[in-house]
Amino acid sequence: MRIRFAVALIVAYSLLAVTGCGAAGTQTTNADNFGWVEDGDSYAKPGEGGFNVRWSKQLTDRSEARYLPLELSSAEFDGKRQRVYIGTTEGNLFAFAMNGRRLFFYDAGAQIESKPGVDARTGEVYFPSVDGNVHAITVTGELKWKTKLIGTIRTQPMLSHDTVYIVAENDTVTALARDDGRILWTYDKEPVEEITISGHAGLLLEDGRLYAGFTDGAVAAINPADGRLFWEVETSVDVELRPGNVPQFLDVDTTPVLLRGILYIASFTAGLYALDADSGTVEWRDAEFQGVTGIAAAGRMLVISSARRGVSLLDLRTREVQWEKAPERGAPTAPIVTGTGTVIYGETQGSLLALSLSDGREIARAEGGSGFSAAPSAKGSVGGAISNGGRFLYLRLN
């Protein structure tokens, strides 16, 4: 039987009591000052940091909640139609105009804990709910089709002109037809009979290949046309057994990053890997980066997040760490890097933070009231993040 565990710092935060002990809802800074940059005990004016919050919306009903659930969905943007989409644990996918006006919401019938996929040409939106259903809705919020798959799904669908690709937490990759949702092919891994980290690596579709990481430590390059395997690498061979054969986390839970023909992934225990994208050959491994939960490209550098080290900037030419930002309140989410050289991430019990890519200096922060477990997202000059408890922050990137 597969048992899922969250990162240690996230486990303690998985359900927060709304009342008592100053818990959920208790803020360390004034949430009425969303988007204002902290300056000692006061706030600088909006726009002087890496982002400011233009508006916020409470998306979930907390009036009668005994517990505050983690929100794991990330926002996706439709720049052509000036929209933003975001899902919640209550099962609603919301569509907002960029000025904060709600356009519609779609009830998926189960929690939404993934980032949607949006077709820029048609405006159609594709997203999974955790019960294994994949939903396709039109630009007006009407259901186009719904396909039931086996397993929990918390990852963003990847879109081609005629196919939707998705990976479930049971390590099954499925290709669905964009027109009617029929299953075209599946790529299945053997079930993992060990303890694993909660969450799953997302897919990367690039250069005619579909790259995926799995809970057994495997990394694969798959033909998106028919599901055939180009290559597979087992990172678990680099995990040393502990005395008494104590089980260890073998997961590759980081969505792959491709830079200059090199694929970067991280095993929770075996470390950070650079693989030749064509053959899967291991170019190098850095065993010091353990517990990694997210990586993002930044030119010839990687921004890496982990519960142990916080957020780090690694120069890929020298393989030296340029700076590190230690965790403050909980574990960091997967980071994003904006086009203006800003690193944005959240902390599970803390703030949404912006750091300067050049030196790791903090240049902005915002409070959601209950921490952030979902990765933020950005496109162009806008961004967004949903806090635990369901408050969505719409960001203007400076």
N, C-alpha and C positions, 0 to 999 in steps of 0.2 A: 504494500500500500504506500502511495506517495504521501509524504507529510511535508507541508509547505511552512517555512519559517521566514519571518521578515528579518532584516538586519537588526541587530540587538537594540540599537537606539530607536528603531521604528517600532519594534514589538511593544515596548513600554508605552508607546503612544497610540496604539492601534484603536483603542476606544477610550475617550476622555469623558469623565463625568462632567456634566454641565454645571452641576452645583457642588459646593463644598470645596474646601482646601484651596481656594483661589484657582481652580483648575480651568476647564475649557472656557473660553470667553474672557478670561482675565488677561489684560494686555499690559505689556511692559512700557509701551509708549501710547500716545494719544491717537487712537484710530481715526479721529476726526481730521487729522492732518495727513490724510493719505497723500503720498507723493511728495511730501515736503522732506527735504534732506536733513537728517539729524545733525545738529551742530552743538555739541555739548548738551546742555539741558534745554536748548531751544531748537527752532527749525529755521533753516534757510529758505529762501523763496523757491517755489517750484521752478523747474527748468535749469537749475544750477547743478544737477547731478546727472546720472546716466539715464534716468527716466523720471516722469511724474505721472501720477494717476489722474486721468481725466474724468473718469466716473467709475462707480462701483455699484454692483447689484447683489442683493441677497437672493440666492437662487433656491435655497432649500428652506423648509419650514422648521424652525428651531423652537417654536412656541411650546410644544409639548414633548420635546425630545429629552430622554433621560441620558442618552449618550451622544457624543459628538463623533460621527463617523469620519474616517479619512476620505478626502476627495482626491481621486487619482486621475481625473480627466484633464487633458490639456486643450487649449483653444486652438482652432484653426481659422484662417482668414481667407476670405474671398475678396481680393483686391479689386477685381473687375466690377463687382456689385457692391463693394464697400460694406461687407458683412463680416461678422465674427460668430462662430459656432462653438458652443461649449456644453458638455453633458454633466450630469450629476448622479449621485448615488440614489436619488429618488427616481431615476429612470427617465428623466426629461432631457431632451436635447433642445437647447435654446438657440434661437437665431436673433441677433441684435444688429441694428444699423450701427455704423461707427460713432454716431452721436449718442448711443445708449438707448435708443428707442427699440422696444421689443417688437420683433416682426411676427414671430410665431414660436410655439414650442411643440415638440413631437414626443408623445409618450411611448417609450420603448417597452414598457412592461417589466423591466429589470434594470439593475444598476448599469450605468455607463461609466467605465473607468478607463477610457482610451481617448486618444485624439482622433477626431473624424478625418476622413479623406474627402477633399473637395475637388471636383472637376472644374478647372478654370473656364473651360469652354462652355459647358452646359449649365454649370451651377449646381449639378447634382451632388448630394452628400451621401457618403458611405461610412458606416460605423458599426461596431459590434456592441452588443450588451453582454454582461457577464454570463448569461444563461446559454451562450453559444449561438444566439441569433445574430445574423449579419443583416443590417437594414440598409436599404437604398431608398432615399427620398428625393423628391423633385425640388426645384428651386422655390416652390410655394409651400413646401412642407408636407406634401401628399406622399403616401407610401407607394413606391414603384414596385418593389418586391422585398421579400424577407426569406432568408434561407437559414435553416437550423443546422448547425454543425455540432459535433461532439466535443465537449470540453469548454472550460472557461476561457474567455477571450478578453484581454486587457491591452492589446496592442493596436496601433494605427494601421488601417488597411493601406496597401500600396496599390496605386492605380496605373494601368497602361491604357492605351486607347480602347481596348476591348475586354480587359480582364481586371478583376479585383483579386489581390493576393493578401492572405491573412494567415497568421500563425496563432495557434491556441496554446494554452499552458500545458497541454498534454503532448507538446512537441510535434503536432501535426500541422504541416503547411498545406493550405488549400487554395486552389485557383478557381474563381467563380466567374462566369460570363457576366459582363457588364449589362447586357440587355435584359436578362431574365433571372439571373442569380443561380443558374444551374451549375453544378460542380463539374469542372473540366478535368481536374486531376488532383491527387493528394500525394504528399510525401510524408510518410509516417516514421517516427522513431520508436524504438522499443520503450515501454514504460519504465520509468526510473523507480527502483525499489529502495530508495534512500531518502534521507532528509534533503530538502532543497530550499533555496532562498525564494521568498515570495516575489512574484513578478516574472517577466519574461523579456528576452531581447526582442526588439522589433526587427522588421525586415528592411533590407536595403536593396533597391532595384536600380542597378546602374550598369552601363556598358554591356547590356544584353545578358546580365546574370542577376540572380536573386541570391543574396547572401543572408545567412541566418545563423544564430547561435542557439544552443540548446542546453537543457538542464543537466544533461550527462557530461557536459564539458566539450561537446563536439561543436565544430564550426563547419558550415557547408556552403558550397557554391552550387546552385541549382539552375537548370535550364528553365526559364519562365514559360517556354512554349509547351513543354510536356512533362515537367517535373523530374527529368533525368538528372542524375548527380554528375557534376563535373569533377568535384573533389570533396573530400571530407578530412578534417584534421581533429585528432583527439587530444585536447589539452589535459585530460585527466591523467595521461601518462607522466606528467610532470608534477603530480601531487604526491608528496612523500607520505607514506603511511605513518600514523602516530602510534606510539606504544599501545598495545592492546587492540590495535585495529579500530581505534575510535573513528567513527564516520566523519568525513569532512565535506564541506560544500564544494561541489564540482562545477556549479553553474557558470555558464557564460550568459549573463543577463544584460550585457551592454549591447545596444544596437550598433552594428558595425559602422565604421567610418572608413571611407576610401579616399586616399590622397596619393596622387602620382603613382598609381599602380600598386600601392601597398594598402592592405586591409588591416585596420587596427581594431582589436577586440580585447576584452579582459575577462579572465577567469576569476571567480571570486577568491579562490585559494592559490591558483598557480601563477597569477600575475598578469601583466600587460603583454600582449603579443603584437608583432608586426609580421603579417603573412603576405607572401607574393599572391596577388589577386588572381593571376592566371593559373598557378599550379597548387597553391596552398602551402608552399614551402615556408617553413618558419625562418624568417630573416633574423629576428632576435626576440628575446623575452626578458622582461624586467620583473623579477620575482618580488621586488620590494613593493610594488603596487598591488596590495591585497585588499580585498573588501571593496573593490571598485564597483560603483553602481551606475556610472554614467561617464561618457566621453563625448567631446565636441571638438570639431576641427577649428583651427585658428591659423590659417596660412600654413606655415611649416611647423606648427606647434599643435599640441593637444591640451585641452582643458579637461582635467580628470577630477571626478568627485568620488569620495569614499567616506564612510562613517569614521574611519580611523584617522585619516590625514586631513580631511576637509576638502578644499578645492586647491588644485595644483596646476601650474603651467609647466609643461614639459617641452623643451626644445628638441625636436626630432632629429636635428642635424648633430647635436652634441650629446643627446639623451641626458641632459642635465636639467634639473628642476630650477626654473627661473624665480618662482616665488610660490608660497603656500599661504593659504588662509585657513587657520584652524577652525574647527566647528565651535560655535558659540552655544546654540540651544538646539540640540538634536542633530540628526544626520542631514547632510545636504542632499537636495534633489539632483537629478541629472542637470548639468548646466547647459545654457545656450550661449552663443557668441553672436552679437549683432554686427551689422556691417560697419558700425562706427567704433568698433573696438571696445565693446563693453561686455563683460561676463555677467550674466544674470542667473541666479538660482535662488531657491528657497531653503529654509531649514524647518524640519518637521515640528519643532516646538518654538520657532522663532520668526524671523522676518523674511521678506523678499529682499534680496540684496543685489546691488550692482557694484562690480569691481572694475577698475581700470585694467585692461588687458596688458598694458605695458609694464605695470609694477605691482598689481594686486591691491592697489589702494581702494578703499571703499569710497564710492562716489554717490551712492543713493541707497535708501532703504524705505520700505513701506511695511506697515503692519496689517495683517488680515485678522488679527484677534486670536487666532488659534493655531498658528503655524501653517506650513505649506508642505504637503507630501507629494503633490503633483508637480511635474516639471513645468516651468514657464514656457511660453512660446512667443515668437516674434516673426514679423514679415515686414520688410521695409522699415518704415518709421513708426510702426505700432506693435504692441505686444499685449500679453495678457497672462493672468495667473489666477487660479482658484484656490482659496484657502480651505483648510479643514473647517468644516461647518458650513461651507457653501457660499462664501462671499467671493464674487468674481471682480477682479481689478483689471480695468482696461488702461493700458499704458501708452503714453506718448514717449518715444525714445528720443533723447536729446543728442 
